[in-house]
Amino acid sequence: MLILSPTYSLAKKKSVSVEELVHEPMIMKEMGSGTRKQVNGLFSRKGLTPNVLMETSNTEFIKQLVQRGEGISFLVEEAVAAEIHEKKLTTVPLKGKSSFSM
């Protein structure tokens, strides 16, 4: 799922397209991870390349950076459920999400 800081500019939208995300700074999971493969596929199907600010295998670090508004990320729902419940992070559905699942 797409995760953002609740104060991030896209956080107030009802949904976002992949095209809207292409220039946003993205904090990605490391190459080879299942999440990274899914996100890369999501962008490549549209002929786009994400704006990767940083990549790391540390999910907690990704969540901290996103909470601070440093960028956006995609993580599996189970990894961010507590932060979303506590409103430390938020999510916005992707337009045409049926083509993207983790």
C-alpha positions as protocol buffer text, in pm:
chain_id: "A"
residue {
  index: 1
  type: MET
  ca { x: 0 y: 0 z: 0 }
}
residue {
  index: 2
  type: LEU
  ca { x: 104 y: 359 z: -60 }
}
residue {
  index: 3
  type: ILE
  ca { x: 204 y: 528 z: 265 }
}
residue {
  index: 4
  type: LEU
  ca { x: 249 y: 899 z: 337 }
}
residue {
  index: 5
  type: SER
  ca { x: 278 y: 1138 z: 626 }
}
residue {
  index: 6
  type: PRO
  ca { x: -68 y: 1269 z: 720 }
}
residue {
  index: 7
  type: THR
  ca { x: 66 y: 1619 z: 644 }
}
residue {
  index: 8
  type: TYR
  ca { x: 204 y: 1526 z: 298 }
}
residue {
  index: 9
  type: SER
  ca { x: 42 y: 1716 z: 9 }
}
residue {
  index: 10
  type: LEU
  ca { x: -109 y: 1403 z: -150 }
}
residue {
  index: 11
  type: ALA
  ca { x: -254 y: 1277 z: 179 }
}
residue {
  index: 12
  type: LYS
  ca { x: -579 y: 1472 z: 136 }
}
residue {
  index: 13
  type: LYS
  ca { x: -660 y: 1323 z: -205 }
}
residue {
  index: 14
  type: LYS
  ca { x: -929 y: 1056 z: -245 }
}
residue {
  index: 15
  type: SER
  ca { x: -700 y: 860 z: -478 }
}
residue {
  index: 16
  type: VAL
  ca { x: -381 y: 911 z: -678 }
}
residue {
  index: 17
  type: SER
  ca { x: -255 y: 780 z: -1008 }
}
residue {
  index: 18
  type: VAL
  ca { x: 88 y: 632 z: -1072 }
}
residue {
  index: 19
  type: GLU
  ca { x: 151 y: 931 z: -1299 }
}
residue {
  index: 20
  type: GLU
  ca { x: 95 y: 1165 z: -1002 }
}
residue {
  index: 21
  type: LEU
  ca { x: 356 y: 974 z: -800 }
}
residue {
  index: 22
  type: VAL
  ca { x: 633 y: 967 z: -1059 }
}
residue {
  index: 23
  type: HIS
  ca { x: 804 y: 1287 z: -941 }
}
residue {
  index: 24
  type: GLU
  ca { x: 748 y: 1235 z: -568 }
}
residue {
  index: 25
  type: PRO
  ca { x: 1057 y: 1136 z: -365 }
}
residue {
  index: 26
  type: MET
  ca { x: 1019 y: 765 z: -299 }
}
residue {
  index: 27
  type: ILE
  ca { x: 1183 y: 565 z: -23 }
}
residue {
  index: 28
  type: MET
  ca { x: 1200 y: 213 z: -159 }
}
residue {
  index: 29
  type: LYS
  ca { x: 1263 y: -133 z: -25 }
}
residue {
  index: 30
  type: GLU
  ca { x: 1588 y: -286 z: -146 }
}
residue {
  index: 31
  type: MET
  ca { x: 1625 y: -437 z: -494 }
}
residue {
  index: 32
  type: GLY
  ca { x: 1514 y: -798 z: -497 }
}
residue {
  index: 33
  type: SER
  ca { x: 1243 y: -758 z: -233 }
}
residue {
  index: 34
  type: GLY
  ca { x: 890 y: -860 z: -325 }
}
residue {
  index: 35
  type: THR
  ca { x: 762 y: -512 z: -248 }
}
residue {
  index: 36
  type: ARG
  ca { x: 1024 y: -352 z: -473 }
}
residue {
  index: 37
  type: LYS
  ca { x: 938 y: -588 z: -759 }
}
residue {
  index: 38
  type: GLN
  ca { x: 569 y: -499 z: -726 }
}
residue {
  index: 39
  type: VAL
  ca { x: 637 y: -124 z: -720 }
}
residue {
  index: 40
  type: ASN
  ca { x: 880 y: -140 z: -1012 }
}
residue {
  index: 41
  type: GLY
  ca { x: 619 y: -337 z: -1207 }
}
residue {
  index: 42
  type: LEU
  ca { x: 352 y: -83 z: -1125 }
}
residue {
  index: 43
  type: PHE
  ca { x: 560 y: 199 z: -1271 }
}
residue {
  index: 44
  type: SER
  ca { x: 703 y: 4 z: -1566 }
}
residue {
  index: 45
  type: ARG
  ca { x: 353 y: -99 z: -1685 }
}
residue {
  index: 46
  type: LYS
  ca { x: 292 y: 275 z: -1733 }
}
residue {
  index: 47
  type: GLY
  ca { x: 633 y: 330 z: -1894 }
}
residue {
  index: 48
  type: LEU
  ca { x: 745 y: 534 z: -1593 }
}
residue {
  index: 49
  type: THR
  ca { x: 1041 y: 528 z: -1355 }
}
residue {
  index: 50
  type: PRO
  ca { x: 991 y: 618 z: -988 }
}
residue {
  index: 51
  type: ASN
  ca { x: 1193 y: 901 z: -835 }
}
residue {
  index: 52
  type: VAL
  ca { x: 1393 y: 692 z: -586 }
}
residue {
  index: 53
  type: LEU
  ca { x: 1528 y: 911 z: -308 }
}
residue {
  index: 54
  type: MET
  ca { x: 1668 y: 619 z: -112 }
}
residue {
  index: 55
  type: GLU
  ca { x: 1648 y: 242 z: -83 }
}
residue {
  index: 56
  type: THR
  ca { x: 1686 y: 31 z: 229 }
}
residue {
  index: 57
  type: SER
  ca { x: 1589 y: -306 z: 368 }
}
residue {
  index: 58
  type: ASN
  ca { x: 1493 y: -148 z: 702 }
}
residue {
  index: 59
  type: THR
  ca { x: 1114 y: -114 z: 717 }
}
residue {
  index: 60
  type: GLU
  ca { x: 1123 y: 82 z: 1044 }
}
residue {
  index: 61
  type: PHE
  ca { x: 1361 y: 335 z: 889 }
}
residue {
  index: 62
  type: ILE
  ca { x: 1129 y: 374 z: 589 }
}
residue {
  index: 63
  type: LYS
  ca { x: 834 y: 437 z: 819 }
}
residue {
  index: 64
  type: GLN
  ca { x: 1029 y: 699 z: 1017 }
}
residue {
  index: 65
  type: LEU
  ca { x: 1134 y: 886 z: 704 }
}
residue {
  index: 66
  type: VAL
  ca { x: 780 y: 884 z: 565 }
}
residue {
  index: 67
  type: GLN
  ca { x: 637 y: 1001 z: 899 }
}
residue {
  index: 68
  type: ARG
  ca { x: 876 y: 1298 z: 886 }
}
residue {
  index: 69
  type: GLY
  ca { x: 753 y: 1386 z: 537 }
}
residue {
  index: 70
  type: GLU
  ca { x: 1083 y: 1302 z: 364 }
}
residue {
  index: 71
  type: GLY
  ca { x: 901 y: 1112 z: 90 }
}
residue {
  index: 72
  type: ILE
  ca { x: 645 y: 843 z: 19 }
}
residue {
  index: 73
  type: SER
  ca { x: 675 y: 467 z: 10 }
}
residue {
  index: 74
  type: PHE
  ca { x: 500 y: 140 z: -53 }
}
residue {
  index: 75
  type: LEU
  ca { x: 494 y: -121 z: 221 }
}
residue {
  index: 76
  type: VAL
  ca { x: 276 y: -422 z: 292 }
}
residue {
  index: 77
  type: GLU
  ca { x: -30 y: -340 z: 499 }
}
residue {
  index: 78
  type: GLU
  ca { x: 74 y: -559 z: 791 }
}
residue {
  index: 79
  type: ALA
  ca { x: 396 y: -359 z: 834 }
}
residue {
  index: 80
  type: VAL
  ca { x: 216 y: -25 z: 875 }
}
residue {
  index: 81
  type: ALA
  ca { x: -120 y: -119 z: 1031 }
}
residue {
  index: 82
  type: ALA
  ca { x: -29 y: 15 z: 1377 }
}
residue {
  index: 83
  type: GLU
  ca { x: 105 y: 346 z: 1244 }
}
residue {
  index: 84
  type: ILE
  ca { x: -202 y: 398 z: 1027 }
}
residue {
  index: 85
  type: HIS
  ca { x: -430 y: 316 z: 1320 }
}
residue {
  index: 86
  type: GLU
  ca { x: -235 y: 565 z: 1536 }
}
residue {
  index: 87
  type: LYS
  ca { x: -252 y: 822 z: 1253 }
}
residue {
  index: 88
  type: LYS
  ca { x: 128 y: 848 z: 1234 }
}
residue {
  index: 89
  type: LEU
  ca { x: 98 y: 742 z: 870 }
}
residue {
  index: 90
  type: THR
  ca { x: -183 y: 749 z: 619 }
}
residue {
  index: 91
  type: THR
  ca { x: -260 y: 581 z: 291 }
}
residue {
  index: 92
  type: VAL
  ca { x: -427 y: 693 z: -28 }
}
residue {
  index: 93
  type: PRO
  ca { x: -573 y: 439 z: -272 }
}
residue {
  index: 94
  type: LEU
  ca { x: -422 y: 412 z: -616 }
}
residue {
  index: 95
  type: LYS
  ca { x: -646 y: 475 z: -913 }
}
residue {
  index: 96
  type: GLY
  ca { x: -694 y: 143 z: -1089 }
}
residue {
  index: 97
  type: LYS
  ca { x: -558 y: -45 z: -787 }
}
residue {
  index: 98
  type: SER
  ca { x: -699 y: -370 z: -919 }
}
residue {
  index: 99
  type: SER
  ca { x: -377 y: -395 z: -1122 }
}
residue {
  index: 100
  type: PHE
  ca { x: -161 y: -367 z: -809 }
}
residue {
  index: 101
  type: SER
  ca { x: -164 y: -590 z: -509 }
}
residue {
  index: 102
  type: MET
  ca { x: 101 y: -700 z: -266 }
}
